[in-house]
Amino acid sequence: MSYRVKEENIDTFYNYQSGSGQALIWPSVFVLPTFLQTWWEAFGEGYEPFLQSIWDDRDLIGLAPLLRKGTEVRLAGSADVCDYLDFIYASDQENEFFQALLPFLQKQGIKRLELQAQRPDAAVFKGLLAAQVPPAFEGFGVQIGLTREDESYEVKLPSTWEDYLAYLSKKQRHEVRRKIRRLERETAQYHYRPIEGSQAVEDFIPRFLELFEQNPEKADFLNAKMKRFFNTLLVNMARAGLARFGLLEIEGVNTAAILYFDYGGRIYLYNSGYSAEYGDLSVGLLSKIFGLKHSLEKGSCVFDFLKGREVYKRRLGSTALPIYNVVVEIK
């Protein structure tokens, strides 16, 4: 095999995404150029962009969105705001991707490759860690460290709401129905609706942040820098056609909202907020339930609650996935 590695930039990543004719897998919304560029502009200080493409003769087999600091490189993004990080790659070429990338890094004087927020189906597990016989690299070796850093939760969506309810345990199903009946009984009118389209999403951002900030657990997280990042991210992702809100209104009042990204048949529940005044009606949880219902009715395949061990995720029938931090030492 004749591999070569080529230096890239964020503009060429956009070109590869938008239709270069190359069959690449962009495994999550968090590795798309729009997300990575927004993250870089907010948090990239201190790192040097180190974006590379990997080729097998004339065929593009992957992209490496890396950042460099001295003799270390890491995937662009950070685990606190990017639930999953990964390489971009051609299907069934993951092993070849690492066969080309690691020797290149070694020649560049790189001693350490850190991969945060790795799902079990990330490229490193399909390629480097899946090889029954460890790949041989001329003149150097690798040592791989693996630690479990978190869990994410997701539901594979059936085609109907009744099928979803049947999938839940008897207790879970009873609780979902009970909360909906209570909402119906104690309110004169309620309505859940998606907010879609660039301008509509942008217009709703201030109201969403008001609801988001009512959660005391988010007070320290949403500092001034993070708030600027959120505003810019939502605008950019809305303009890319990826950001949505789901709004639960009660008698004309905005009581709860979810923020999600819709990409590749998967709904990524990125954040949520609710009015404390309506907390006794479980509006925060109900906004997620109605969001899941809306998602399956429009044909989405997976509702991804993302990282975090909140109890409600299991109660809504989700399955846990371990999330890892992988470190490759190049010796």
C-alpha positions as CSV (number, residue, x, y, z in Angstrom):
1,M,0.0,0.0,0.0
2,S,1.2,3.5,-0.8
3,Y,-0.2,5.9,1.8
4,R,0.2,9.7,1.9
5,V,-0.9,12.3,4.3
6,K,-1.8,15.8,3.2
7,E,-2.2,19.0,5.3
8,E,-5.7,20.4,5.2
9,N,-7.6,23.4,6.7
10,I,-11.2,24.0,7.8
11,D,-12.2,25.2,4.4
12,T,-11.1,22.0,2.7
13,F,-13.0,20.0,5.4
14,Y,-16.1,21.9,4.4
15,N,-15.4,21.0,0.8
16,Y,-15.0,17.3,1.6
17,Q,-18.3,17.3,3.6
18,S,-20.3,19.2,0.9
19,G,-19.6,16.8,-2.0
20,S,-16.1,15.8,-3.0
21,G,-17.4,12.5,-4.3
22,Q,-15.5,10.7,-1.6
23,A,-17.6,8.2,0.5
24,L,-16.6,9.3,4.0
25,I,-18.4,8.6,7.2
26,W,-18.9,11.7,9.4
27,P,-19.9,9.7,12.5
28,S,-21.6,12.4,14.5
29,V,-22.8,16.0,14.4
30,F,-19.8,16.9,16.7
31,V,-17.2,16.2,14.0
32,L,-18.9,18.3,11.3
33,P,-16.8,21.4,10.2
34,T,-19.5,23.8,11.4
35,F,-19.3,22.5,15.0
36,L,-15.5,22.1,15.0
37,Q,-15.0,25.6,13.7
38,T,-17.3,27.1,16.2
39,W,-15.5,25.2,19.0
40,W,-12.1,26.3,17.7
41,E,-13.0,30.0,17.7
42,A,-14.2,29.8,21.3
43,F,-11.7,27.4,22.9
44,G,-8.8,26.7,20.6
45,E,-6.3,29.1,22.1
46,G,-3.0,27.5,22.9
47,Y,-3.3,24.8,20.2
48,E,-2.1,24.7,16.6
49,P,-4.6,23.4,14.0
50,F,-3.2,20.1,12.7
51,L,-5.8,18.9,10.2
52,Q,-4.8,16.1,7.9
53,S,-6.2,13.9,5.1
54,I,-5.1,10.3,4.6
55,W,-4.9,8.8,1.1
56,D,-4.4,5.4,-0.3
57,D,-2.9,6.2,-3.7
58,R,-5.7,8.4,-5.2
59,D,-8.4,7.3,-2.7
60,L,-9.2,9.4,0.3
61,I,-9.6,7.1,3.3
62,G,-10.0,9.5,6.1
63,L,-9.7,12.9,7.7
64,A,-7.9,13.7,11.0
65,P,-9.2,16.8,12.7
66,L,-6.3,17.2,15.1
67,L,-4.8,20.0,17.2
68,R,-1.2,20.1,18.2
69,K,0.7,21.4,21.2
70,G,4.4,20.5,21.2
71,T,4.8,16.7,20.9
72,E,1.2,16.0,21.6
73,V,-1.9,15.9,19.3
74,R,-5.6,15.5,20.2
75,L,-8.9,15.5,18.4
76,A,-10.4,19.0,17.9
77,G,-13.2,19.6,20.3
78,S,-13.5,19.0,24.0
79,A,-15.5,16.5,26.0
80,D,-17.4,19.1,28.0
81,V,-19.3,20.4,24.9
82,C,-18.7,17.7,22.3
83,D,-20.3,14.5,23.5
84,Y,-18.6,12.3,20.9
85,L,-15.3,12.9,19.1
86,D,-13.9,10.9,16.2
87,F,-12.0,10.8,12.9
88,I,-13.8,10.9,9.6
89,Y,-13.2,7.8,7.6
90,A,-14.1,5.5,4.7
91,S,-16.1,2.4,5.7
92,D,-13.9,-0.7,6.2
93,Q,-10.7,1.5,6.0
94,E,-10.3,2.2,9.7
95,N,-7.2,-0.1,10.1
96,E,-5.5,1.3,7.0
97,F,-6.3,4.8,8.3
98,F,-4.2,4.2,11.4
99,Q,-1.5,2.3,9.4
100,A,-1.0,5.6,7.6
101,L,-1.6,8.2,10.4
102,L,0.6,6.8,13.2
103,P,3.8,6.6,11.1
104,F,3.1,10.1,9.9
105,L,2.7,11.4,13.5
106,Q,6.0,9.7,14.5
107,K,7.9,11.4,11.6
108,Q,6.4,14.7,12.8
109,G,7.9,14.2,16.3
110,I,4.5,13.4,17.9
111,K,4.8,11.3,21.1
112,R,1.2,11.2,22.2
113,L,-2.2,11.1,20.6
114,E,-5.2,11.7,22.9
115,L,-8.7,10.7,21.8
116,Q,-11.4,12.0,24.2
117,A,-15.1,11.1,24.1
118,Q,-14.8,7.9,22.1
119,R,-17.9,5.8,21.6
120,P,-17.5,2.0,21.3
121,D,-18.0,2.3,17.5
122,A,-15.4,5.0,17.1
123,A,-12.7,4.6,14.4
124,V,-10.0,3.7,16.9
125,F,-12.1,0.7,18.1
126,K,-12.9,-0.4,14.6
127,G,-9.4,-0.1,13.4
128,L,-6.4,0.1,15.8
129,L,-8.0,-1.7,18.8
130,A,-9.9,-4.2,16.6
131,A,-6.8,-5.7,15.0
132,Q,-6.3,-9.3,16.2
133,V,-2.6,-8.9,15.3
134,P,-1.2,-5.6,16.4
135,P,0.0,-3.6,13.4
136,A,3.7,-3.4,12.9
137,F,5.2,0.1,12.5
138,E,8.8,0.3,11.2
139,G,11.1,1.9,13.7
140,F,8.7,2.5,16.5
141,G,5.9,1.1,18.7
142,V,2.7,2.2,20.3
143,Q,1.3,1.8,23.7
144,I,-2.5,2.3,24.2
145,G,-4.2,3.3,27.4
146,L,-7.9,3.1,27.7
147,T,-10.1,4.7,30.5
148,R,-13.8,4.9,30.8
149,E,-14.7,8.6,31.2
150,D,-18.5,8.6,31.0
151,E,-21.7,7.0,29.7
152,S,-24.2,8.1,27.1
153,Y,-27.8,6.9,26.6
154,E,-29.8,6.3,23.5
155,V,-33.1,4.8,22.3
156,K,-33.6,3.0,19.0
157,L,-36.9,4.4,17.9
158,P,-39.7,2.2,16.6
159,S,-42.1,3.4,14.0
160,T,-45.1,4.2,16.3
161,W,-45.7,5.7,19.7
162,E,-47.6,2.6,20.8
163,D,-44.6,0.4,19.9
164,Y,-42.4,2.7,22.0
165,L,-44.7,2.5,25.0
166,A,-44.8,-1.3,24.6
167,Y,-41.0,-1.4,24.7
168,L,-40.9,0.2,28.1
169,S,-41.3,-1.7,31.3
170,K,-44.7,-1.7,32.9
171,K,-43.6,0.8,35.5
172,Q,-42.0,3.1,33.0
173,R,-45.0,3.0,30.7
174,H,-47.3,3.8,33.6
175,E,-45.2,6.8,34.6
176,V,-45.1,8.2,31.1
177,R,-48.9,7.9,30.7
178,R,-49.5,9.2,34.2
179,K,-47.5,12.4,33.6
180,I,-49.3,13.1,30.3
181,R,-52.7,12.5,31.9
182,R,-51.9,14.9,34.7
183,L,-50.8,17.6,32.3
184,E,-54.1,17.1,30.4
185,R,-56.1,17.1,33.6
186,E,-54.5,20.2,35.2
187,T,-54.1,22.5,32.3
188,A,-56.7,24.1,30.0
189,Q,-54.5,23.7,27.0
190,Y,-51.0,22.6,26.2
191,H,-49.1,22.3,23.0
192,Y,-45.7,20.8,22.0
193,R,-44.2,22.1,18.7
194,P,-40.8,21.9,17.0
195,I,-39.1,25.2,16.2
196,E,-37.3,24.7,12.9
197,G,-35.7,26.9,10.2
198,S,-32.8,29.2,10.6
199,Q,-34.6,32.4,11.5
200,A,-37.1,30.8,13.9
201,V,-34.3,29.0,15.8
202,E,-32.2,32.2,16.0
203,D,-35.2,34.2,17.3
204,F,-35.9,31.6,20.0
205,I,-32.3,31.5,21.4
206,P,-32.8,34.2,24.1
207,R,-35.9,32.6,25.4
208,F,-34.3,29.2,25.5
209,L,-31.3,30.6,27.5
210,E,-33.7,32.1,30.0
211,L,-35.2,28.7,30.6
212,F,-31.8,27.0,30.6
213,E,-30.5,29.4,33.2
214,Q,-33.3,28.6,35.6
215,N,-31.6,25.2,36.3
216,P,-29.3,25.8,39.3
217,E,-27.1,23.0,38.1
218,K,-26.3,25.0,35.0
219,A,-25.4,28.2,36.7
220,D,-21.7,27.6,37.0
221,F,-21.5,25.9,33.6
222,L,-23.0,28.8,31.6
223,N,-20.4,31.5,32.3
224,A,-19.9,34.4,30.0
225,K,-17.5,32.6,27.7
226,M,-19.7,29.5,27.5
227,K,-22.8,31.6,26.8
228,R,-21.1,33.3,23.8
229,F,-20.1,29.9,22.5
230,F,-23.7,28.6,22.9
231,N,-25.1,31.7,21.0
232,T,-22.7,31.3,18.2
233,L,-23.0,27.6,18.0
234,L,-26.8,27.7,17.8
235,V,-26.8,30.4,15.1
236,N,-24.2,28.5,13.0
237,M,-25.9,25.1,13.4
238,A,-29.3,26.6,12.6
239,R,-27.9,28.1,9.4
240,A,-26.4,24.7,8.6
241,G,-30.0,23.3,8.9
242,L,-29.1,21.1,12.0
243,A,-30.3,22.9,15.1
244,R,-33.9,22.6,16.4
245,F,-35.9,23.4,19.4
246,G,-38.9,21.6,20.9
247,L,-41.2,23.8,22.9
248,L,-43.9,22.9,25.4
249,E,-46.4,25.6,25.8
250,I,-49.1,25.7,28.5
251,E,-51.9,28.1,27.9
252,G,-49.7,30.2,25.7
253,V,-46.7,30.3,28.1
254,N,-43.3,28.8,27.2
255,T,-42.7,26.3,30.0
256,A,-40.0,24.0,28.7
257,A,-37.8,23.6,25.7
258,I,-35.3,21.1,24.4
259,L,-32.4,21.9,22.1
260,Y,-31.4,19.2,19.7
261,F,-29.5,18.5,16.5
262,D,-31.0,16.5,13.7
263,Y,-28.4,14.7,11.7
264,G,-28.1,11.4,9.9
265,G,-31.4,10.0,11.2
266,R,-30.3,10.6,14.8
267,I,-31.7,13.2,17.2
268,Y,-29.0,14.6,19.6
269,L,-30.6,16.0,22.7
270,Y,-28.0,18.6,23.4
271,N,-29.6,20.6,26.2
272,S,-32.9,21.6,27.8
273,G,-34.5,24.1,30.1
274,Y,-37.8,24.7,31.9
275,S,-39.7,27.2,34.0
276,A,-39.4,26.5,37.7
277,E,-43.0,27.9,38.0
278,Y,-44.3,24.8,36.2
279,G,-41.9,22.3,37.7
280,D,-44.6,20.5,39.6
281,L,-46.1,19.4,36.3
282,S,-42.8,17.7,35.2
283,V,-42.6,20.0,32.2
284,G,-38.9,19.4,31.8
285,L,-39.4,15.7,31.5
286,L,-42.5,16.0,29.4
287,S,-40.7,18.2,26.8
288,K,-38.3,15.3,26.3
289,I,-41.0,12.7,26.1
290,F,-42.9,14.8,23.5
291,G,-39.6,15.4,21.7
292,L,-39.0,11.7,21.5
293,K,-42.6,11.1,20.3
294,H,-42.2,13.8,17.6
295,S,-38.9,12.3,16.5
296,L,-40.2,8.8,15.9
297,E,-43.3,10.1,14.2
298,K,-41.2,11.9,11.6
299,G,-39.1,8.8,11.0
300,S,-35.9,9.4,13.0
301,C,-34.0,6.2,13.9
302,V,-32.3,7.0,17.2
303,F,-33.0,9.5,20.0
304,D,-29.7,10.1,21.7
305,F,-29.8,11.6,25.2
306,L,-26.0,12.0,25.0
307,K,-23.7,11.9,28.0
308,G,-24.6,12.1,31.6
309,R,-26.1,9.5,34.1
310,E,-29.4,11.3,34.8
311,V,-32.0,8.8,36.0
312,Y,-34.7,9.9,33.7
313,K,-32.8,8.6,30.7
314,R,-33.1,5.0,31.9
315,R,-36.7,5.5,32.8
316,L,-37.4,6.5,29.2
317,G,-36.1,3.2,28.0
318,S,-32.6,4.2,26.9
319,T,-29.5,1.9,26.7
320,A,-26.2,2.9,28.2
321,L,-23.0,3.1,26.1
322,P,-19.6,3.5,27.7
323,I,-17.6,6.5,26.6
324,Y,-13.8,6.2,26.7
325,N,-10.7,8.3,26.7
326,V,-8.0,6.6,24.5
327,V,-4.3,7.6,24.7
328,V,-1.8,6.3,22.1
329,E,1.8,6.7,23.2
330,I,4.2,6.6,20.2
331,K,7.6,5.3,21.3
